[in-house]
């Protein structure tokens, strides 16, 4: 305890002494910033985003290091002290403090190290919260006249809201199969097109899923919510292509012109994923005392990857990930129906193909180069997107020359982006990039500062149709509560860890 006491007395200036600038977009957090760091921390920010992180650290020092969430830079460094971590603990420009791990943190554990751990905090509570983009051959001119009707059709088709229930009938047996099969279940049941699978991370199915490792309570929470959008930052948006930065890559995705209409669906594993995370945290606290694992922060509960708890969590997490893909497939089916109904054409005629589906919260076993040798790593990505480079064996054939599409959902009423993975990202960040805007103020702070009617009004004044199931929650997701997604994306682009491809802006938003 002595070491902790000694550390607690540092001033903001002393803390800043541990942080050094490597490039305009990249800073290093040196060993000693928190005890037992095994690797350095690295964070990617531009000047504007840097000041938000500094402010957070300054407030923490002013409070005397007590109360509130730990600042993101501290969380990043505490992760660098976890057993088995290799390379560095990485934070992307949209980083903000979260449970244990900061949101926007990437950490890779060496599978060959018997001490290496898996931490549910490194995946988050909404397992496989992710985004998919569906293209259409419609243009803004065709959608504008029916925009309100279309927004209403989407809202009517897709079940939204805090406790919303699915409309695709599912039994307990269906759920078991969906947890194991992921998108294969959706294809078999006719809710997904076969070719959608090609354009989904992991082909929409994690093979290590074992439904027997998912608790009864998690299944009970998950059954009624299958195929639903949920509340919070989840949404279905009708978007229009505003700018194309890389025409070759965009045309491989079937995005050919400014003014083209796309649909973005952002959702996760609902109550089921949350319960899987909660169950794992409980079992891992016991495992930590049994195996003598020490961490700097109680919230960094973890277990050795090879332990029973570690393996059970990975099998249950894979189920929750499969469940989230099934959810997004069901909502894609419903969105296709809604469009077909309004435009009186079938979804195929509207060219409603899946561009790609990415996960923002997940841990996966991947091969990466570490100090010149290929290693099997368990890569935790929390609030971060896999961004594999061109010619990577795990990305679909049609994206081999462009690199993997990376979908960055903006916040309600702001723009979204499609990026592509780069070789530099593969070497610097384990093939990872940002995931969205990242919060600039907490949910409760947002509710106090913003009035939901103002927020809705400002969206309407931008010509955006909005359908919200629980308007009171709107302030938490208002653009004012977030960092500027364009700054986040530009930082990743300038740092070379991903490349800008397409910019989209919303025409209609459907939210829980």
C-alpha positions in Angstrom: 0.0 0.0 0.0 3.0 2.3 0.5 3.6 2.6 -3.2 0.0 3.7 -3.8 0.1 6.4 -1.1 3.3 7.7 -2.5 1.7 7.9 -6.0 -1.5 9.6 -4.8 0.3 12.8 -4.0 1.4 13.6 -7.6 0.3 17.0 -9.1 -1.0 17.4 -12.6 2.3 18.7 -13.8 4.1 15.7 -12.4 1.6 13.3 -14.0 2.1 15.0 -17.3 5.8 14.4 -17.1 5.2 10.7 -17.8 3.5 11.5 -21.1 5.6 12.2 -24.2 4.7 13.3 -27.7 5.8 11.0 -30.5 4.1 12.5 -33.5 1.4 15.1 -34.0 -1.3 12.4 -33.4 0.5 10.0 -31.1 1.5 10.2 -27.4 3.3 7.7 -25.2 2.5 7.0 -21.6 5.7 5.9 -20.0 6.3 3.2 -17.4 5.9 4.5 -13.9 2.7 6.5 -14.6 1.0 3.7 -12.6 2.6 0.8 -10.8 3.7 -2.5 -12.6 3.3 -1.3 -16.2 4.6 -4.1 -18.4 4.4 -2.2 -21.6 4.0 1.5 -22.4 0.6 3.1 -23.2 0.0 4.9 -26.5 -2.8 7.2 -27.3 -3.8 8.8 -30.6 -5.3 12.3 -30.4 -5.1 15.7 -32.1 -4.7 18.9 -30.1 -8.5 19.4 -29.6 -9.0 15.9 -28.3 -5.8 16.0 -26.3 -7.2 18.9 -24.2 -10.3 16.8 -23.2 -7.9 14.1 -21.9 -5.8 16.6 -20.0 -8.9 18.2 -18.5 -10.0 14.7 -17.2 -6.6 14.1 -15.7 -6.5 17.6 -14.2 -9.9 17.1 -12.5 -8.6 13.8 -11.1 -5.5 15.5 -9.6 -7.6 18.3 -8.2 -10.0 15.9 -6.5 -7.0 14.3 -4.8 -7.3 11.1 -6.9 -10.6 10.0 -5.4 -14.2 9.6 -6.6 -15.6 9.4 -10.1 -14.3 7.3 -12.9 -10.5 7.0 -13.3 -9.3 9.3 -16.2 -8.9 7.4 -19.5 -5.1 7.8 -19.5 -4.9 6.1 -16.0 -7.2 3.3 -17.3 -5.0 2.9 -20.3 -1.9 2.6 -18.1 -3.6 0.2 -15.7 -4.4 -2.1 -18.6 -0.7 -2.0 -19.5 0.0 -3.6 -16.1 -2.2 -6.7 -16.8 -0.5 -10.1 -17.0 0.4 -11.3 -20.5 0.0 -7.9 -22.3 2.3 -7.4 -25.2 3.4 -4.5 -27.4 1.5 -1.6 -25.8 -1.8 -0.6 -24.4 -3.5 1.5 -27.1 -6.1 4.2 -26.9 -7.8 5.6 -30.0 -9.0 9.2 -30.5 -12.5 8.5 -29.3 -11.3 7.3 -25.9 -13.3 8.0 -22.7 -13.3 6.4 -19.3 -15.4 3.2 -18.9 -15.6 0.2 -16.7 -12.1 -1.0 -16.0 -10.8 -0.5 -19.6 -11.4 2.9 -21.2 -13.8 2.8 -24.1 -11.5 3.1 -27.1 -8.8 0.8 -25.6 -7.1 -2.0 -27.5 -5.0 -4.6 -25.6 -3.5 -7.8 -26.9 -2.5 -10.7 -24.6 0.0 -13.4 -25.5 -1.8 -16.7 -25.8 1.5 -18.6 -25.3 2.0 -16.9 -21.9 0.4 -19.1 -19.2 -0.1 -16.0 -17.0 -2.0 -14.1 -19.8 -5.5 -13.0 -18.9 -8.8 -12.2 -20.5 -10.8 -9.4 -19.0 -14.6 -8.8 -19.6 -13.9 -5.1 -18.9 -11.8 -5.2 -22.1 -14.9 -6.2 -24.2 -17.5 -4.2 -22.3 -21.1 -5.0 -21.2 -22.6 -4.7 -24.7 -20.8 -7.6 -26.3 -20.5 -7.2 -30.1 -22.2 -3.8 -30.1 -21.5 -3.1 -33.7 -22.5 -1.5 -37.0 -23.6 -2.6 -40.4 -24.1 -0.6 -43.5 -26.6 -1.6 -46.2 -26.4 0.2 -49.6 -29.3 0.9 -52.0 -29.6 2.2 -55.6 -31.9 5.0 -54.4 -30.9 8.7 -54.4 -31.7 11.5 -52.0 -34.1 13.0 -54.6 -36.1 9.8 -54.6 -36.2 9.6 -50.8 -36.9 13.2 -49.8 -40.6 13.2 -50.9 -41.3 10.0 -48.9 -38.8 10.6 -46.1 -41.3 10.9 -43.3 -43.2 7.9 -44.5 -40.0 5.9 -44.7 -38.9 6.9 -41.2 -42.3 5.8 -39.9 -42.1 2.5 -41.8 -38.7 1.8 -40.3 -40.0 2.7 -36.8 -43.0 0.5 -37.3 -41.0 -2.5 -38.6 -38.1 -2.5 -36.2 -38.8 -3.0 -32.5 -37.1 -0.3 -30.5 -36.8 1.0 -27.0 -35.5 0.0 -23.6 -37.4 -3.2 -23.0 -38.6 -3.7 -26.5 -39.6 -7.2 -27.6 -38.8 -8.9 -31.0 -41.5 -9.5 -33.6 -39.8 -12.4 -35.3 -41.2 -15.3 -33.2 -38.5 -17.1 -31.3 -38.6 -20.1 -28.9 -36.1 -21.1 -26.4 -34.8 -23.7 -28.9 -34.4 -21.0 -31.5 -32.3 -19.0 -29.1 -30.0 -21.9 -28.3 -29.4 -22.4 -32.0 -28.9 -18.7 -32.7 -26.4 -18.5 -29.9 -24.4 -21.3 -31.4 -24.9 -20.6 -35.1 -25.0 -16.8 -35.3 -25.7 -15.6 -38.8 -26.0 -19.1 -40.1 -29.2 -19.3 -38.1 -30.5 -16.2 -39.8 -29.6 -17.5 -43.2 -31.3 -20.9 -42.5 -34.5 -19.2 -41.2 -34.6 -16.9 -44.2 -33.9 -13.6 -42.4 -30.6 -13.1 -44.1 -29.2 -13.3 -47.6 -26.4 -15.9 -48.1 -24.1 -13.2 -49.6 -24.5 -11.1 -46.4 -22.3 -13.5 -44.6 -19.3 -12.8 -46.8 -19.5 -9.2 -45.7 -19.6 -9.7 -42.0 -16.7 -9.8 -39.6 -16.1 -13.5 -38.6 -18.7 -14.4 -41.3 -21.2 -13.6 -38.6 -20.4 -16.6 -36.5 -17.8 -17.2 -33.8 -17.1 -20.9 -33.8 -16.1 -21.2 -30.2 -19.6 -20.4 -29.0 -21.0 -22.8 -26.4 -24.6 -22.0 -25.3 -24.2 -24.2 -22.2 -21.8 -21.6 -20.8 -24.5 -18.9 -21.0 -26.5 -18.6 -17.8 -30.3 -19.2 -17.6 -30.8 -15.6 -16.5 -28.9 -14.3 -19.6 -31.0 -16.5 -21.9 -34.2 -15.3 -20.1 -33.2 -11.7 -20.7 -32.2 -12.4 -24.3 -35.2 -14.4 -25.5 -37.8 -11.6 -25.8 -35.2 -9.1 -27.1 -34.0 -11.0 -30.1 -34.2 -8.9 -33.3 -34.6 -5.6 -31.4 -32.7 -2.3 -31.5 -32.6 -1.4 -27.9 -32.1 2.1 -26.4 -29.0 4.2 -25.6 -26.7 5.0 -28.5 -28.3 2.4 -30.8 -30.0 3.5 -33.9 -31.1 2.7 -37.4 -30.4 5.6 -39.7 -31.2 6.4 -43.3 -28.1 8.1 -44.6 -27.0 9.8 -47.8 -23.5 9.8 -49.2 -22.1 13.3 -48.8 -18.5 12.8 -49.9 -16.3 10.1 -51.4 -12.6 10.3 -50.6 -11.5 7.0 -52.2 -13.5 6.3 -55.3 -11.8 2.9 -56.0 -12.5 1.5 -52.6 -16.0 3.0 -52.5 -17.0 1.4 -55.8 -15.9 -2.0 -54.5 -18.4 -1.4 -51.8 -21.1 -0.5 -54.3 -21.0 3.1 -53.3 -20.7 5.0 -56.6 -22.1 8.5 -56.2 -22.7 11.4 -53.9 -26.4 11.4 -53.0 -26.7 7.6 -52.8 -28.9 6.3 -50.0 -27.6 3.8 -47.4 -28.9 2.4 -44.1 -26.8 2.1 -41.0 -27.8 -0.2 -38.1 -26.0 0.2 -34.8 -26.9 -2.4 -32.1 -25.6 -5.0 -29.8 -26.4 -8.0 -27.6 -29.0 -6.3 -25.4 -29.7 -7.8 -21.9 -28.1 -11.1 -22.9 -24.6 -9.6 -23.4 -24.9 -7.5 -20.3 -25.7 -10.6 -18.2 -22.8 -12.6 -19.7 -20.4 -9.8 -18.7 -21.9 -9.6 -15.2 -21.8 -13.3 -14.7 -18.1 -13.4 -15.8 -17.0 -10.6 -13.6 -18.5 -12.4 -10.6 -16.8 -15.7 -11.4 -13.5 -14.0 -12.2 -13.2 -12.2 -8.9 -13.0 -15.6 -7.2 -10.5 -16.8 -9.8 -8.3 -13.8 -9.1 -8.0 -14.5 -5.4 -7.4 -18.3 -6.1 -4.7 -17.6 -8.7 -3.2 -14.6 -7.0 -3.8 -12.2 -9.9 -3.3 -8.6 -8.9 -4.5 -5.6 -10.9 -4.3 -1.8 -10.2 -8.1 -1.4 -10.4 -10.9 -3.6 -9.0 -12.9 -3.1 -12.2 -10.1 -4.9 -14.1 -11.4 -8.3 -13.0 -9.8 -11.0 -15.2 -8.9 -14.6 -15.3 -6.1 -16.6 -17.0 -7.1 -17.3 -20.6 -6.4 -21.0 -20.0 -8.4 -21.2 -16.7 -11.9 -22.6 -16.6 -13.3 -19.1 -15.9 -11.4 -17.7 -18.9 -12.5 -20.4 -21.3 -16.1 -20.2 -20.1 -16.2 -16.5 -20.6 -14.8 -16.7 -24.1 -17.4 -19.4 -25.0 -20.3 -17.3 -23.6 -18.9 -14.1 -25.1 -18.9 -15.8 -28.5 -22.6 -16.7 -28.0 -23.4 -13.1 -27.1 -21.5 -12.0 -30.2 -23.5 -14.4 -32.4 -26.7 -13.2 -30.8 -25.8 -9.6 -31.7 -25.2 -10.6 -35.3 -28.6 -12.4 -35.4 -30.1 -9.2 -34.1 -28.6 -7.1 -36.8 -29.7 -9.7 -39.4 -33.2 -9.5 -38.2 -33.2 -5.8 -38.3 -31.7 -5.8 -41.8 -34.6 -8.1 -42.9 -37.1 -5.7 -41.4 -35.4 -2.6 -42.9 -35.5 -4.3 -46.3 -39.2 -5.0 -45.8 -39.8 -1.4 -44.8 -38.1 0.0 -47.9 -39.8 -2.6 -50.2 -43.1 -1.5 -48.8 -42.6 2.2 -49.4 -41.0 1.9 -52.8 -43.1 -1.1 -54.0 -40.1 -2.9 -55.2 -38.4 -6.0 -53.7 -35.2 -5.4 -51.7 -33.1 -7.1 -54.5 -34.3 -4.6 -57.1 -33.4 -1.8 -54.6 -29.8 -3.4 -54.5 -30.1 -3.6 -50.7 -26.8 -5.5 -50.2 -24.8 -5.5 -47.1 -21.6 -3.4 -47.5 -20.0 -4.7 -44.2 -20.8 -5.5 -40.6 -18.2 -4.7 -37.9 -18.0 -5.3 -34.2 -17.0 -2.6 -31.7 -16.8 -4.6 -28.5 -15.1 -8.0 -28.7 -12.1 -10.1 -27.9 -10.7 -12.4 -30.6 -7.8 -14.7 -31.2 -5.7 -13.3 -34.0 -2.1 -13.6 -35.4 0.1 -10.5 -35.2 3.7 -9.7 -35.6 5.2 -8.8 -32.2 8.9 -7.8 -32.1 9.5 -9.6 -35.4 7.8 -12.9 -34.6 4.3 -14.1 -35.4 2.3 -14.6 -32.2 -1.2 -15.8 -31.4 -2.8 -13.0 -29.4 -6.1 -12.5 -27.7 -7.0 -9.0 -28.9 -9.4 -7.1 -26.7 -11.2 -4.3 -28.6 -13.6 -2.2 -26.5 -15.0 0.7 -28.4 -12.6 0.0 -31.2 -13.0 -1.5 -34.7 -11.0 -4.2 -36.4 -9.3 -2.6 -39.4 -7.4 -5.2 -41.4 -5.2 -4.1 -44.3 -5.4 -5.1 -48.0 -4.5 -8.7 -48.7 -5.3 -10.0 -45.2 -6.6 -13.6 -45.4 -9.5 -12.8 -43.1 -11.2 -10.2 -45.2 -13.6 -11.0 -48.1 -12.4 -11.5 -51.6 -13.9 -8.3 -53.0 -12.1 -6.1 -50.4 -8.7 -7.8 -50.8 -7.3 -4.8 -52.7 -9.0 -2.0 -50.7 -8.6 -3.3 -47.1 -11.4 -4.1 -44.7 -14.3 -1.6 -44.6 -14.5 0.1 -41.2 -17.8 1.6 -40.2 -17.8 4.6 -37.9 -21.2 5.6 -36.6 -21.5 9.2 -35.8 -23.8 10.4 -33.0 -27.4 11.2 -33.5 -27.8 13.8 -36.3 -24.1 14.0 -37.1 -22.2 12.4 -40.0 -20.8 8.8 -40.1 -17.8 7.5 -42.0 -16.6 4.4 -43.8 -12.8 3.9 -43.6 -10.5 1.2 -44.8 -7.8 -0.7 -42.9 -4.1 0.0 -43.5 -0.8 -1.9 -43.3 0.4 0.7 -40.8 -2.6 0.1 -38.6 -1.7 -3.6 -38.6 1.8 -2.9 -37.3 0.9 -0.1 -34.9 -2.5 -0.9 -33.4 -3.0 -4.7 -34.0 -5.2 -3.8 -37.0 -7.6 -1.6 -35.0 -9.0 1.9 -35.3 -11.6 4.2 -33.7 -15.3 3.3 -33.5 -17.3 6.5 -33.3 -17.3 9.9 -31.7 -16.7 8.9 -28.0 -18.4 10.7 -25.2 -17.3 14.2 -24.1 -19.8 14.3 -21.2 -21.3 11.6 -19.1 -24.9 10.5 -19.5 -26.2 12.1 -16.4 -24.3 15.3 -17.1 -25.9 15.4 -20.6 -29.4 14.9 -19.1 -28.8 17.9 -16.8 -27.4 20.2 -19.4 -29.6 19.6 -22.4 -33.3 19.9 -23.0 -34.6 17.1 -25.2 -37.0 19.4 -27.1 -34.1 21.6 -28.2 -32.2 18.5 -29.3 -35.2 17.2 -31.4 -35.8 20.7 -32.8 -32.2 21.1 -33.9 -32.4 17.8 -35.8 -35.7 18.8 -37.5 -34.2 22.1 -38.5 -31.4 20.1 -40.3 -34.1 18.3 -42.3 -33.6 15.1 -40.4 -36.7 13.0 -39.6 -36.6 11.4 -36.2 -38.6 8.7 -34.5 -37.7 8.0 -30.8 -39.3 5.5 -28.5 -38.1 7.3 -25.3 -37.5 11.0 -25.9 -36.2 11.6 -22.4 -33.1 9.6 -23.4 -32.4 11.8 -26.4 -30.2 14.2 -24.5 -27.8 11.5 -23.5 -27.2 10.9 -27.2 -27.3 14.5 -28.4 -24.3 15.5 -30.5 -23.3 18.0 -27.8 -22.6 15.0 -25.4 -19.9 13.6 -27.8 -16.6 14.5 -29.3 -16.7 15.6 -33.0 -16.6 12.4 -35.0 -14.8 14.2 -37.9 -11.9 15.1 -35.6 -11.7 11.5 -34.4 -11.7 10.1 -38.0 -9.2 12.7 -39.2 -6.8 11.8 -36.4 -6.9 8.1 -37.4 -6.4 9.1 -41.0 -3.5 11.4 -40.3 -1.9 8.8 -38.0 -2.2 6.3 -40.9 -4.0 3.6 -38.9 -7.0 3.8 -41.2 -8.0 5.6 -44.4 -11.0 7.8 -45.1 -13.3 6.4 -47.8 -16.8 7.7 -47.6 -18.7 10.3 -45.5 -22.4 9.9 -44.9 -25.0 12.2 -43.3 -28.3 11.2 -41.8 -31.8 11.8 -43.4 -33.7 9.9 -40.8 -33.0 8.5 -37.4 -34.9 5.7 -35.6 -33.9 5.3 -31.9 -34.9 3.5 -28.7 
